Amino acid sequence: MSMQPTDVRVYNETALGVNAPIYAYYAERIDARTGVFAGTCLDLGCGGGYLGLALARITDLDCIFLDQSPEMLACAEENIKAFGCAHRARTLRGQVQSIPLADGCVDLAISRGSLPFWEDLAAAFAEIRRVLRPGGHAYVGGGLGDPNTRAEMEEQRRKLYPEWRQKKRTPPQRDNRQYIEGLIKAGIDPFEVNRSDEGLWIFFQK
Ligand SMILES: C[S@@+](CC[C@H](N)C(=O)[O-])C[C@H]1O[C@@H](n2cnc3c(N)ncnc32)[C@H](O)[C@@H]1O
């Protein structure tokens, strides 16, 4: 996935503005599900770091923000400073299927909106499992936040960014079976693949 500079700017503006409630919503779901409030969090395919920063806001987690795109990581660095998180956050350029981190150093691996772009799902899931500490949690997937506020937010986005919104950025669509196959191939058991009006979310623990 590569974006033009204007796209990166608008994506970042949208994520920090009209879309901010999406990240706050999932940060709370992640907290409630995993109960991980301290230690190291890895935000995979972080873009400008929106989900990890929303989580940092309500926990004591230290965050590593990983993305393959230097442009998105530049946004993440700005956002980390703007959120006052520079003392407990860092960016890392890399790919999910070969995470440049040691085994077992992550307490919580999170990701939103990046999973559909991962070409080799089994390699990505195996890498996430590798970097998790025993007992660590993975919560990865995507969605548009609270189903009750979605229409209103979409309306706001259309008004604010009419031209940008018209562009199609749909990633390749996958069904649950493909995610399940990837998880099994990565040797992960048990796991959950949940598809609902909150999006598609995968959960497992090492
Ligand atoms: C749609 S954006 C989502 C960004 C952010 N997580 C969010 O929720 O707004 C997808 C991000 O995933 C990154 N990405 C896609 N495939 C990746 C891979 N294999 N490894 C690392 N980053 C990846 C892209 O560079 C992009 O920043």
The ligand as an SDF file (V2000), in Angstrom:
LIG
                    3D

 27 29  0  0  0  0  0  0  0  0999 V2000
   -5.0190    1.7790    5.9570 C   0  0  0  0  0  0  0  0  0  0  0  0
   -3.4960    2.1150    6.7330 S   0  0  0  0  0  0  0  0  0  0  0  0
   -3.9560    1.9170    8.4460 C   0  0  0  0  0  0  0  0  0  0  0  0
   -3.1500    2.7990    9.3310 C   0  0  0  0  0  0  0  0  0  0  0  0
   -3.5570    2.8240   10.7990 C   0  0  0  0  0  0  0  0  0  0  0  0
   -3.2570    1.5600   11.4420 N   0  0  0  0  0  0  0  0  0  0  0  0
   -5.0110    3.1670   10.9660 C   0  0  0  0  0  0  0  0  0  0  0  0
   -5.7610    2.3680   11.5600 O   0  0  0  0  0  0  0  0  0  0  0  0
   -5.4050    4.2400   10.4950 O   0  0  0  0  0  0  0  0  0  0  0  0
   -2.5380    0.6570    6.4640 C   0  0  0  0  0  0  0  0  0  0  0  0
   -1.1040    0.7950    6.9540 C   0  0  0  0  0  0  0  0  0  0  0  0
   -0.4980   -0.5000    6.9310 O   0  0  0  0  0  0  0  0  0  0  0  0
    0.8200   -0.3730    6.4440 C   0  0  0  0  0  0  0  0  0  0  0  0
    1.2020   -1.6970    5.9250 N   0  0  0  0  0  0  0  0  0  0  0  0
    0.5920   -2.4070    4.9570 C   0  0  0  0  0  0  0  0  0  0  0  0
    1.1740   -3.6050    4.7940 N   0  0  0  0  0  0  0  0  0  0  0  0
    2.1810   -3.6710    5.6990 C   0  0  0  0  0  0  0  0  0  0  0  0
    3.1540   -4.6570    6.0310 C   0  0  0  0  0  0  0  0  0  0  0  0
    3.1840   -5.8340    5.4070 N   0  0  0  0  0  0  0  0  0  0  0  0
    4.0440   -4.3830    7.0040 N   0  0  0  0  0  0  0  0  0  0  0  0
    4.0170   -3.1780    7.6540 C   0  0  0  0  0  0  0  0  0  0  0  0
    3.1280   -2.2080    7.3830 N   0  0  0  0  0  0  0  0  0  0  0  0
    2.2000   -2.4450    6.4300 C   0  0  0  0  0  0  0  0  0  0  0  0
    0.7360    0.7180    5.3970 C   0  0  0  0  0  0  0  0  0  0  0  0
    1.9920    1.3070    5.1340 O   0  0  0  0  0  0  0  0  0  0  0  0
   -0.2570    1.6840    6.0650 C   0  0  0  0  0  0  0  0  0  0  0  0
    0.4040    2.6420    6.8570 O   0  0  0  0  0  0  0  0  0  0  0  0
  1  2  1  0
  2  3  1  0
  2 10  1  0
  3  4  1  0
  4  5  1  0
  5  6  1  0
  5  7  1  0
  7  8  2  0
  7  9  1  0
 10 11  1  0
 11 12  1  0
 11 26  1  0
 12 13  1  0
 13 14  1  0
 13 24  1  0
 14 15  1  0
 14 23  1  0
 15 16  2  0
 16 17  1  0
 17 18  1  0
 17 23  2  0
 18 19  1  0
 18 20  2  0
 20 21  1  0
 21 22  2  0
 22 23  1  0
 24 25  1  0
 24 26  1  0
 26 27  1  0
M  CHG  2   2   1   9  -1
M  END
$$$$
